[in-house]
Amino acid sequence: MLAEMSATELGEWAEHFGKNSFSDMLLDAEFATLKSLISGLVTGTHHDAEMFSLITDPESLHEKTDDELMILGEGITGGVRYGPDSEPGH
């Protein structure tokens, strides 16, 4: 593969993977596959490796609304809430 790449392409790859390391994703994929295989051996059924992945797909995450964030913040003890509920007179 490297014999077919130009020096410019090699430099671009080095720059890209210097900024965006894929090692976390690679390790997650390897361990998810291993867990899937072990689980399949123990249970005798096929399990998809994605079921064991710890890294979620960024596209599947949705941005939380302000109301959801406020409800989540209510559960944090000892915190100070900033917003309409913490203003004097409310």
Backbone as CSV, one residue per row, in Angstrom:
resi,resn,N_x,N_y,N_z,CA_x,CA_y,CA_z,C_x,C_y,C_z
1,MET,0.820,-1.187,0.000,0.000,0.000,0.000,0.866,1.253,0.000
2,LEU,1.911,1.275,0.816,2.758,2.456,0.859,3.484,2.681,-0.458
3,ALA,3.767,1.613,-1.203,4.452,1.754,-2.480,3.573,2.470,-3.497
4,GLU,2.260,2.399,-3.322,1.332,3.031,-4.258,0.977,4.459,-3.860
5,MET,1.425,4.904,-2.695,1.085,6.245,-2.219,2.168,7.237,-2.615
6,SER,1.733,8.450,-2.888,2.703,9.511,-3.153,3.171,10.077,-1.813
7,ALA,4.234,10.845,-1.860,4.755,11.460,-0.643,3.746,12.449,-0.068
8,THR,3.001,13.120,-0.948,1.978,14.064,-0.494,0.876,13.334,0.260
9,GLU,0.409,12.205,-0.297,-0.636,11.424,0.370,-0.151,10.897,1.716
10,LEU,1.089,10.436,1.754,1.649,9.937,3.005,1.712,11.052,4.045
11,GLY,2.108,12.238,3.619,2.148,13.381,4.528,0.770,13.757,5.034
12,GLU,-0.239,13.698,4.140,-1.611,14.004,4.545,-2.134,12.975,5.543
13,TRP,-1.811,11.704,5.315,-2.221,10.652,6.244,-1.565,10.881,7.604
14,ALA,-0.280,11.178,7.608,0.437,11.399,8.865,-0.151,12.587,9.621
15,GLU,-0.474,13.645,8.901,-1.067,14.826,9.534,-2.447,14.504,10.102
16,HIS,-3.259,13.799,9.303,-4.619,13.466,9.735,-4.600,12.578,10.974
17,PHE,-3.819,11.494,10.941,-3.811,10.575,12.069,-2.987,11.096,13.237
18,GLY,-2.193,12.125,13.013,-1.536,12.794,14.126,-2.529,13.593,14.948
19,LYS,-3.542,14.148,14.278,-4.585,14.921,14.959,-5.746,14.032,15.404
20,ASN,-6.107,13.041,14.588,-7.272,12.188,14.843,-6.819,10.743,15.015
21,SER,-6.372,10.440,16.199,-5.898,9.082,16.452,-7.062,8.105,16.419
22,PHE,-6.843,6.957,15.832,-7.890,5.955,15.754,-7.656,4.826,16.743
23,SER,-6.701,4.979,17.620,-6.365,3.883,18.528,-7.501,3.559,19.491
24,ASP,-8.224,4.557,19.993,-9.338,4.281,20.894,-10.415,3.467,20.197
25,MET,-10.723,3.853,18.975,-11.749,3.137,18.221,-11.278,1.725,17.870
26,LEU,-10.003,1.595,17.551,-9.456,0.285,17.203,-9.474,-0.651,18.408
27,LEU,-9.024,-0.151,19.562,-9.048,-0.972,20.771,-10.471,-1.359,21.153
28,ASP,-11.403,-0.416,21.028,-12.801,-0.716,21.340,-13.341,-1.795,20.410
29,ALA,-13.021,-1.698,19.132,-13.496,-2.700,18.169,-12.892,-4.071,18.458
30,GLU,-11.613,-4.098,18.818,-10.964,-5.378,19.118,-11.569,-6.034,20.355
31,PHE,-11.761,-5.264,21.422,-12.328,-5.838,22.636,-13.803,-6.191,22.462
32,ALA,-14.550,-5.395,21.694,-15.954,-5.725,21.436,-16.056,-7.029,20.657
33,THR,-15.172,-7.222,19.695,-15.168,-8.470,18.931,-14.795,-9.648,19.820
34,LEU,-13.798,-9.462,20.669,-13.395,-10.521,21.589,-14.536,-10.888,22.538
35,LYS,-15.194,-9.876,23.100,-16.319,-10.138,24.001,-17.445,-10.845,23.269
36,SER,-17.688,-10.454,22.031,-18.730,-11.089,21.229,-18.411,-12.560,20.988
37,LEU,-17.163,-12.851,20.657,-16.762,-14.238,20.415,-16.860,-15.092,21.680
38,ILE,-16.400,-14.548,22.799,-16.475,-15.292,24.060,-17.928,-15.531,24.455
39,SER,-18.747,-14.506,24.312,-20.165,-14.651,24.634,-20.827,-15.683,23.731
40,GLY,-20.447,-15.699,22.458,-20.984,-16.688,21.529,-20.564,-18.100,21.885
41,LEU,-19.320,-18.251,22.351,-18.851,-19.577,22.762,-19.585,-20.073,24.005
42,VAL,-19.844,-19.166,24.938,-20.491,-19.556,26.188,-21.974,-19.849,25.982
43,THR,-22.663,-18.979,25.233,-24.115,-19.121,25.084,-24.517,-19.960,23.885
44,GLY,-23.642,-20.096,22.913,-23.973,-20.858,21.714,-24.786,-20.082,20.697
45,THR,-24.947,-18.777,20.915,-25.674,-17.931,19.964,-24.756,-16.834,19.458
46,HIS,-25.093,-16.290,18.286,-24.291,-15.218,17.688,-24.667,-13.883,18.322
47,HIS,-23.663,-13.108,18.681,-23.870,-11.769,19.223,-23.100,-10.783,18.358
48,ASP,-23.750,-9.690,17.999,-23.101,-8.663,17.197,-22.083,-7.917,18.058
49,ALA,-20.917,-7.658,17.511,-19.855,-6.985,18.270,-20.254,-5.573,18.671
50,GLU,-21.142,-4.934,17.918,-21.570,-3.572,18.260,-22.306,-3.532,19.593
51,MET,-22.886,-4.655,20.005,-23.575,-4.712,21.298,-22.600,-4.528,22.453
52,PHE,-21.324,-4.828,22.238,-20.320,-4.768,23.292,-19.417,-3.542,23.165
53,SER,-19.679,-2.681,22.203,-18.849,-1.503,21.987,-19.118,-0.458,23.063
54,LEU,-18.057,0.172,23.561,-18.198,1.224,24.560,-18.290,2.606,23.932
55,ILE,-17.808,2.745,22.717,-17.837,4.032,22.030,-19.110,4.104,21.207
56,THR,-19.912,5.128,21.471,-21.168,5.272,20.746,-20.947,6.044,19.456
57,ASP,-21.835,5.835,18.531,-21.785,6.534,17.255,-22.155,7.996,17.491
58,PRO,-21.305,8.957,17.094,-21.616,10.366,17.350,-22.924,10.816,16.703
59,GLU,-23.322,10.185,15.608,-24.564,10.575,14.955,-25.778,10.129,15.750
60,SER,-25.635,9.096,16.587,-26.773,8.611,17.358,-27.046,9.486,18.581
61,LEU,-26.085,10.307,18.985,-26.284,11.195,20.117,-27.083,12.413,19.688
62,HIS,-28.041,12.795,20.494,-28.809,13.994,20.177,-28.522,15.056,21.226
63,GLU,-28.663,16.297,20.822,-28.405,17.395,21.735,-29.590,17.547,22.671
64,LYS,-29.311,17.647,23.955,-30.372,17.748,24.946,-30.955,19.157,24.953
65,THR,-32.249,19.231,25.223,-32.920,20.527,25.306,-32.577,21.180,26.641
66,ASP,-32.901,22.467,26.767,-32.652,23.178,28.019,-33.422,22.552,29.177
67,ASP,-34.664,22.133,28.916,-35.467,21.512,29.974,-34.837,20.209,30.457
68,GLU,-34.342,19.383,29.524,-33.689,18.131,29.908,-32.439,18.401,30.746
69,LEU,-31.659,19.407,30.357,-30.452,19.745,31.108,-30.782,20.261,32.504
70,MET,-31.858,21.045,32.624,-32.258,21.556,33.934,-32.711,20.412,34.840
71,ILE,-33.453,19.446,34.288,-33.908,18.298,35.077,-32.709,17.462,35.523
72,LEU,-31.746,17.257,34.626,-30.545,16.511,34.991,-29.741,17.253,36.056
73,GLY,-29.711,18.579,35.973,-28.974,19.387,36.940,-29.594,19.375,38.321
74,GLU,-30.902,19.129,38.414,-31.561,19.088,39.716,-31.056,17.931,40.564
75,GLY,-30.570,16.889,39.922,-30.098,15.721,40.658,-28.702,15.875,41.224
76,ILE,-27.993,16.929,40.867,-26.632,17.144,41.360,-26.709,17.840,42.712
77,THR,-26.247,17.177,43.759,-26.312,17.772,45.095,-25.160,18.737,45.299
78,GLY,-25.438,19.797,46.025,-24.408,20.768,46.356,-24.112,21.758,45.250
79,GLY,-24.810,21.666,44.142,-24.579,22.575,43.035,-25.409,23.839,43.163
80,VAL,-25.029,24.861,42.459,-25.776,26.109,42.427,-26.418,26.220,41.066
81,ARG,-27.729,26.411,41.048,-28.444,26.532,39.780,-28.494,27.996,39.369
82,TYR,-28.175,28.257,38.142,-28.249,29.598,37.591,-29.373,29.614,36.582
83,GLY,-30.307,30.486,36.751,-31.432,30.555,35.834,-32.648,31.096,36.549
84,PRO,-33.791,31.012,35.903,-35.011,31.593,36.461,-35.375,31.045,37.844
85,ASP,-35.098,29.780,38.144,-35.476,29.199,39.429,-34.622,29.704,40.581
86,SER,-33.437,30.237,40.306,-32.560,30.685,41.385,-32.588,32.201,41.567
87,GLU,-33.435,32.895,40.815,-33.525,34.349,40.950,-34.363,34.706,42.175
88,PRO,-34.060,35.828,42.829,-34.840,36.243,43.999,-36.299,36.488,43.615
89,GLY,-37.191,36.107,44.526,-38.614,36.344,44.291,-39.310,35.207,43.589
90,HIS,-38.625,34.140,43.282,-39.273,32.998,42.612,-39.432,31.865,43.552
